[in-house]
């Protein structure tokens, strides 16, 4: 006979503690972030109109906060609607009274589509980071760049040729040879209605993957300050200028990257931007690394690992290595939302740590 476990008093206490933790975190975020400028950005671009019943439509800020809850807790549009209606802490974070119901999933989907088309998430991301910088949570004394592949479930079927990633290896060929090879390769694939044609194939570490590549720049503690989204087959070595385009880094800032970003062009780019070049040295054919270059790489690696921690944390917390949307524009929205969610998630801990340092 199968025994049915009934909820105990201890289970109830654990659930109350979980709710308290969530409630405390939401209060911390509402105290930390001034939502007024973010509301102004959203309202400039989001057309609210009226609901079917003739009532005023839900505010853009409410829908944006729903998107944050989605990202933090891995919820679909349907699930976040249900959770807000069922959870006092969720509805309180969204400024809904106990009598009010959450917007339905279709409203949230339309909101995301409209803001994606108008590039609003990028503007909100910059405003939020501006506020975190004001609170000394983001500190731009150093910056780290790296990229990660996001697998798409909307892959093509049939025979294909694949671009091969070589920028992570000690490739003996020159940068010019690698770039020429990338230009000459042509990706061929069978497509149909369920295939995301914005994504691309890539062979990485001997494994074929189909999807996108997320390029991020973090400050020296791993908080995200820049996000670029490309097809998976875009080589980092030729993409650094695009990654740095909208990021304001102070002159003299240390800039770290793995050997995949090492090229004469990128060295010159960092020099032009007055950034201190800490991209790892790369061996060339017949010219192995000197001992001094090995020491340089080892020292830089002590800082550069923090961007790997960022990727690892977002994979664990937000399942960020899986594409939830179709098309590069919506995937960029996913990447930006995960960046904002990650930065906010870490912010209370950084504030507490900074306060302890001041107290000492």
C-alpha positions in Angstrom: 0.0 0.0 0.0 1.4 3.4 -1.0 1.7 5.8 1.9 0.6 9.4 1.3 2.7 12.0 3.0 0.7 14.7 4.7 2.2 18.1 5.2 3.7 18.5 8.7 4.1 21.5 10.9 7.8 21.5 10.0 6.9 21.7 6.3 4.7 24.6 7.0 7.5 26.4 8.8 9.9 25.8 5.9 7.4 27.2 3.5 6.9 30.3 5.6 10.7 30.8 5.7 10.9 30.5 1.9 8.1 33.1 1.6 9.9 35.4 4.1 13.2 35.1 2.1 11.4 36.0 -1.1 9.6 38.9 0.5 12.8 40.3 2.0 14.6 40.1 -1.3 11.7 41.8 -3.1 11.7 44.6 -0.5 15.5 45.0 -0.9 15.1 45.4 -4.7 12.3 47.9 -4.4 14.4 49.9 -2.0 17.5 49.7 -4.2 16.0 50.6 -7.6 14.3 53.8 -8.4 11.5 52.6 -10.7 10.5 56.0 -11.9 13.1 56.5 -14.7 12.5 52.8 -15.8 8.8 53.5 -15.9 9.4 56.6 -18.0 11.5 54.6 -20.5 8.9 51.9 -20.8 6.0 54.3 -21.1 7.7 56.2 -24.0 7.5 53.0 -26.1 4.7 50.8 -24.7 1.2 51.4 -26.0 -1.2 50.4 -23.2 -4.7 51.1 -24.5 -7.6 49.4 -22.7 -8.5 45.9 -21.7 -11.3 44.0 -23.3 -13.6 45.0 -20.4 -12.8 48.6 -20.9 -10.7 49.0 -17.8 -7.3 50.8 -18.0 -4.6 48.4 -19.2 -1.9 47.1 -16.8 1.1 49.4 -16.4 4.4 48.7 -18.2 6.3 48.5 -14.9 4.0 45.8 -13.7 4.7 43.7 -16.8 8.4 44.3 -16.6 8.4 43.2 -12.9 6.5 40.1 -14.1 9.4 39.5 -16.6 11.9 39.7 -13.7 10.0 37.2 -11.7 9.9 34.9 -14.7 13.6 35.0 -15.0 14.4 34.6 -11.3 12.2 31.6 -10.9 12.2 30.0 -14.4 8.5 30.5 -15.1 6.6 30.5 -18.4 4.1 33.2 -19.2 1.3 31.0 -18.0 3.1 30.1 -14.8 4.1 33.6 -13.7 0.5 34.7 -14.1 -0.6 31.8 -11.8 2.1 32.5 -9.3 1.3 36.2 -8.9 -2.4 35.3 -8.4 -1.4 32.7 -5.8 1.5 34.4 -4.0 1.3 37.5 -1.7 5.0 38.2 -2.0 4.9 38.1 -5.8 1.8 40.3 -6.1 3.2 42.7 -3.6 6.4 43.0 -5.6 4.3 43.9 -8.6 2.3 46.5 -6.6 -0.9 44.5 -7.0 -3.5 44.6 -4.2 -5.0 41.3 -2.9 -8.2 42.0 -4.9 -6.3 42.6 -8.2 -5.5 39.8 -10.6 -2.3 39.5 -12.7 -2.3 40.3 -16.4 -2.9 37.2 -18.5 -0.1 35.4 -20.3 -1.1 36.9 -23.7 -0.7 40.5 -22.4 2.8 39.7 -21.1 3.7 38.1 -24.5 2.5 41.2 -26.4 4.4 43.5 -24.0 7.7 41.5 -24.5 7.2 41.6 -28.3 6.6 45.3 -28.5 9.5 46.2 -26.2 11.8 43.8 -28.1 10.8 45.4 -31.5 11.6 48.9 -30.2 14.8 48.0 -28.4 13.5 49.1 -25.0 15.2 46.3 -22.9 18.6 47.7 -23.9 17.6 51.1 -22.5 16.2 49.7 -19.3 19.4 47.6 -18.9 21.6 50.7 -19.1 19.4 52.7 -16.7 19.4 49.9 -14.2 23.2 49.5 -14.4 23.5 53.3 -14.0 21.7 53.1 -10.7 23.8 50.1 -9.5 26.9 52.1 -10.4 25.6 55.0 -8.3 25.2 52.6 -5.3 28.8 51.4 -5.9 27.6 47.9 -6.7 29.0 48.0 -10.2 32.5 49.4 -10.1 34.3 49.8 -13.5 38.0 49.4 -12.5 38.3 46.3 -14.7 36.2 44.5 -17.4 36.2 40.9 -18.6 34.8 39.6 -22.0 33.7 36.1 -22.8 31.1 34.2 -24.8 28.8 31.2 -24.3 26.7 29.1 -26.6 22.9 29.0 -26.1 21.3 25.8 -27.5 18.1 26.3 -29.5 15.4 23.5 -29.6 14.3 24.9 -33.0 17.1 23.2 -35.0 16.9 22.0 -38.6 16.8 18.4 -39.7 18.8 16.9 -42.5 22.4 17.0 -43.8 24.4 20.1 -43.0 27.9 21.4 -43.1 29.1 23.1 -40.0 31.4 26.0 -39.1 34.1 24.8 -36.6 35.1 26.9 -33.6 38.8 27.2 -33.4 39.2 30.4 -31.3 39.4 28.6 -28.0 42.4 26.4 -29.0 46.1 27.1 -29.4 45.6 27.2 -33.2 48.9 27.3 -35.1 47.4 29.4 -37.9 47.5 33.1 -38.1 44.5 35.4 -37.3 44.3 36.3 -41.0 44.2 32.6 -42.0 41.4 31.9 -39.5 39.3 34.9 -40.6 39.7 33.9 -44.2 38.6 30.3 -43.4 35.5 31.6 -41.6 34.6 33.7 -44.6 35.0 30.8 -47.0 32.8 28.4 -45.0 29.1 28.3 -46.0 26.5 26.9 -43.7 23.9 24.7 -45.6 20.8 23.5 -43.9 17.3 22.3 -44.6 14.7 24.6 -43.2 11.0 24.5 -42.5 8.5 26.5 -40.4 9.7 25.2 -37.0 13.3 26.0 -37.6 14.9 29.2 -36.1 16.8 30.4 -39.1 18.5 33.2 -37.1 20.4 30.5 -35.2 23.4 28.6 -36.6 25.4 25.4 -36.3 28.7 25.3 -34.4 31.1 22.5 -33.6 32.6 23.1 -30.2 34.7 20.7 -28.2 33.8 17.9 -30.7 30.1 18.4 -30.3 27.7 19.9 -32.8 25.4 22.6 -31.4 22.7 24.7 -32.9 21.7 28.1 -31.5 23.1 31.4 -30.5 26.2 32.9 -28.8 25.9 35.3 -25.9 28.8 37.7 -25.7 29.0 39.5 -22.3 31.3 42.0 -20.7 31.4 42.1 -16.9 33.1 44.4 -14.4 35.8 42.9 -12.3 33.4 41.2 -9.9 31.3 39.6 -12.6 28.3 41.9 -12.8 27.2 42.2 -16.4 27.7 45.6 -18.1 27.4 44.7 -21.7 25.5 42.1 -23.7 25.6 41.2 -27.4 23.7 38.3 -29.1 24.8 36.6 -32.3 24.3 33.4 -34.2 26.5 30.6 -32.7 28.9 30.5 -35.6 30.1 34.1 -35.1 33.8 34.1 -34.1 34.7 36.2 -31.0 37.9 37.4 -32.5 36.1 39.5 -35.1 33.3 40.6 -32.8 35.0 42.5 -30.0 34.3 46.0 -31.5 30.6 45.2 -31.6 30.7 43.9 -28.0 32.3 47.1 -26.8 30.2 49.5 -28.9 27.7 50.6 -26.2 29.8 50.1 -23.1 31.3 53.1 -21.4 34.6 52.1 -19.8 36.9 54.7 -18.2 40.3 55.3 -19.6 42.9 53.2 -17.9 40.4 50.4 -17.1 41.9 46.9 -17.2 40.4 44.7 -19.9 40.6 40.9 -19.7 39.8 38.3 -22.3 40.9 34.7 -23.2 43.2 33.9 -26.0 40.3 33.7 -28.4 40.2 37.5 -28.5 43.9 37.9 -29.2 44.7 39.7 -32.5 46.5 42.7 -33.7 43.2 44.4 -34.6 41.8 43.9 -31.1 45.1 45.1 -29.5 44.8 48.3 -31.5 41.1 48.6 -30.6 41.9 48.5 -26.9 44.7 51.0 -27.4 42.3 53.4 -29.2 39.8 53.1 -26.3 42.6 53.7 -23.8 42.0 50.4 -22.1 44.9 48.4 -20.4 45.2 45.2 -22.5 45.0 42.0 -20.4 43.9 39.6 -23.1 45.8 36.3 -22.7 48.8 35.7 -24.8 48.5 33.2 -27.6 51.2 30.9 -29.0 51.9 30.9 -32.7 53.2 28.3 -35.0 56.9 27.7 -34.2 56.7 30.4 -31.5 55.6 29.0 -28.2 54.9 31.2 -25.2 57.7 32.6 -23.2 57.9 32.0 -19.4 57.0 35.7 -18.9 53.9 35.3 -21.1 52.9 32.2 -19.2 53.1 34.1 -15.9 51.1 36.9 -17.5 48.4 34.5 -18.5 48.3 32.9 -15.0 47.9 36.3 -13.3 45.2 37.4 -15.7 43.4 34.1 -15.2 42.9 34.9 -11.5 40.6 37.8 -12.6 39.2 36.3 -15.8 37.6 33.3 -14.1 34.9 35.6 -12.6 33.1 35.9 -16.0 33.0 32.1 -16.0 31.4 32.2 -12.6 28.8 34.6 -14.1 28.0 32.1 -16.9 27.9 29.2 -14.4 25.6 31.0 -12.1 23.1 32.1 -14.8 23.1 28.5 -16.1 22.2 27.2 -12.7 19.8 29.9 -11.6 18.1 30.8 -14.9 18.9 27.8 -17.2 20.5 30.4 -19.5 22.1 27.9 -21.8 18.7 27.1 -23.3 16.9 29.3 -25.8 13.3 30.0 -24.8 12.4 32.1 -27.8 12.4 32.1 -31.6 14.7 34.6 -33.4 17.7 36.7 -32.5 15.8 39.7 -31.4 13.8 37.8 -28.7 17.0 35.9 -27.8 18.7 39.2 -27.1 15.8 40.1 -24.9 16.3 36.8 -23.0 20.0 37.6 -22.5 19.3 41.1 -21.3 16.7 40.0 -18.9 19.0 37.4 -17.5 21.8 40.0 -17.1 19.5 42.3 -15.2 18.1 39.5 -13.1 21.6 38.3 -12.2 22.9 41.8 -11.3 19.9 42.4 -9.1 20.1 39.0 -7.5 23.7 39.6 -6.4 23.2 43.3 -5.4 21.9 42.8 -1.7 24.9 40.6 -1.0 27.4 43.1 -2.4 25.8 45.9 -0.4 26.1 43.9 2.8 29.8 43.0 2.0 30.6 46.7 1.3 29.0 47.7 4.6 31.1 45.2 6.4 34.3 46.6 4.8 33.3 50.1 5.9 32.6 48.9 9.5 36.0 47.4 9.8 
